[in-house]
Amino acid sequence: MKNLLTKNYRTMQLLILGAVLLGLGIFPAVAQAQPSVTNAPGSVDRSTVGNFTLNVSLGAAPADSVCQIVLTPNAALTSLGAVAPVGWSVVVGATTITWTSVSTPDCLFPLESENFTWNATAPANGGDYSVAWDLNGGSSSGNFNVHVNQPNFTTSTKTV
């Protein structure tokens, strides 16, 4: 019985010490999780329409909810198109795609994710083409590349 009381007393001491240190600000603040933005597939054949899925996932403690997502693809990716998930609207411009939640309950909140479908026609030249993304008008932003595949063959001639 004495050992049990001693263990409980030590546990209580540690809990009190932790609370005091936390109250004094000695423990470092927990960093807020950044949103994760991924795009798939990462490549498309040249001069074809690529269909993509943009996934936006929020961590446990983002700065705020996400109610607007803007994509700005490289100008070489043309004929933009998009579909809005349930609870969201989409506006497709010549150079941007903007998804906006219809109402606050439709926004993305901590630990939630949503898929956004978009498409574009790839240019005739292979390479990596940057696509910028922005959440809530600048609260978080970044970019990813769409790779345009070159054909795996070359033209050759043979004289017979």
C-alpha atoms as one frame of an Amber mdcrd trajectory, in Angstrom:
protein
   0.000   0.000   0.000   2.876   2.350   0.862   4.456   1.852  -2.624   1.166
   2.690  -4.325   0.819   5.919  -2.334   4.438   6.865  -3.094   3.935   6.291
  -6.856   0.730   8.339  -6.857   2.442  11.143  -4.916   5.331  11.260  -7.434
   2.915  11.254 -10.354   1.026  14.149  -8.782   4.296  16.058  -8.254   5.213
  15.642 -11.941   1.773  16.788 -13.055   1.973  19.891 -10.859   5.504  20.679
 -12.100   4.344  20.323 -15.710   1.404  22.652 -15.111   3.672  25.255 -13.472
   6.192  25.108 -16.322   3.426  25.380 -18.894   1.924  28.355 -17.031   5.300
  30.097 -16.954   5.724  29.605 -20.677   8.844  27.484 -20.249   7.546  24.770
 -22.569   7.907  25.788 -26.213   4.760  26.547 -28.142   3.509  23.780 -30.400
   4.074  24.664 -34.054   0.942  24.829 -36.117   0.655  22.168 -38.784   0.847
  23.455 -42.340  -1.782  22.401 -44.858  -0.784  19.657 -47.265  -1.526  20.277
 -50.950  -0.824  17.460 -53.409  -1.670  16.927 -57.070  -2.029  13.631 -58.936
  -1.082  12.394 -61.384   2.152  14.348 -61.595   2.587  13.956 -65.335   0.689
  14.128 -68.611   1.545  13.410 -72.233   2.262  16.419 -74.409  -0.618  18.013
 -76.350  -3.231  16.021 -74.418  -5.809  16.927 -71.782  -4.586  16.053 -68.318
  -7.150  15.263 -65.624  -5.848  16.001 -62.139  -6.962  15.664 -58.534  -5.794
  18.315 -56.113  -5.972  17.145 -52.489  -5.989  19.738 -49.699  -5.530  18.325
 -46.177  -5.396  20.298 -42.950  -3.368  19.251 -39.933  -4.459  19.211 -36.324
  -3.831  22.903 -35.651  -3.893  25.073 -38.767  -4.096  28.835 -38.411  -7.666
  28.834 -39.676 -10.160  26.998 -41.830  -9.846  26.992 -45.625 -12.772  28.499
 -47.518 -11.077  29.427 -50.809  -8.496  27.699 -53.009  -6.939  29.344 -56.062
  -4.807  27.527 -58.656  -2.705  29.491 -61.138  -1.207  27.061 -63.667   1.706
  27.986 -65.908   0.421  29.815 -69.006   1.568  26.879 -71.193  -1.179  24.744
 -69.597  -4.271  25.888 -71.490  -8.026  25.237 -71.780  -8.486  25.027 -68.014
 -11.472  23.221 -66.556 -12.641  22.182 -63.090 -15.406  20.515 -61.094 -16.508
  21.665 -57.645 -17.038  19.136 -54.859 -20.334  19.208 -52.955 -20.599  22.401
 -50.896 -18.157  24.329 -53.095 -18.484  26.492 -56.209 -15.848  26.915 -58.914
 -14.959  29.759 -61.280 -12.621  28.933 -64.158 -10.844  31.905 -65.700  -8.327
  32.043 -68.524  -5.386  31.674 -66.121  -6.861  30.678 -62.734  -9.254  28.246
 -61.107 -10.971  29.393 -57.898 -12.942  27.080 -55.614 -14.987  28.785 -52.874
 -17.040  27.136 -50.144 -20.756  27.830 -50.499 -21.113  28.470 -46.743 -18.908
  28.361 -43.633 -19.874  24.784 -42.668 -18.526  23.666 -46.076 -15.036  25.103
 -45.413 -12.196  22.733 -44.557 -11.462  22.542 -40.830  -8.628  20.891 -38.839
  -8.098  17.204 -39.681 -10.282  17.426 -42.796  -9.351  16.998 -46.442 -11.060
  17.479 -49.783 -10.347  16.560 -53.400 -10.703  19.159 -56.148 -10.780  17.982
 -59.776  -9.238  20.081 -62.547  -7.930  19.642 -66.067  -5.737  21.423 -68.598
  -4.316  20.825 -72.047  -0.584  20.168 -71.934   1.768  22.053 -74.241   3.554
  20.419 -77.176   6.934  20.758 -75.435   7.914  18.418 -72.632   9.232  19.636
 -69.297   8.098  20.713 -65.861   5.387  23.365 -65.614   4.746  25.090 -62.290
   1.271  25.450 -60.812   0.868  27.932 -57.937  -1.739  27.371 -55.218  -3.107
  29.780 -52.647  -5.419  29.152 -49.688  -7.659  31.914 -48.306  -5.993  34.746
 -50.177  -2.475  34.209 -48.910  -2.770  32.448 -45.546  -0.857  29.561 -47.136
   0.620  29.243 -50.598   3.091  27.189 -52.603   3.463  25.399 -55.898   3.917
  22.012 -57.508   5.016  20.881 -60.958   3.074  19.136 -63.682   5.506  17.151
 -65.811   4.769  16.993 -69.535   6.238  13.806 -71.028   8.415  13.833 -74.125
   7.989  10.901 -76.512  10.545   8.123 -75.970  11.561   7.845 -79.580  13.468
   9.833 -82.169  12.990  10.126 -85.899  15.586   8.291 -87.928  15.975   7.370
 -91.579  17.439   4.313 -93.206  18.483   4.083 -96.828  18.025   0.684 -98.497
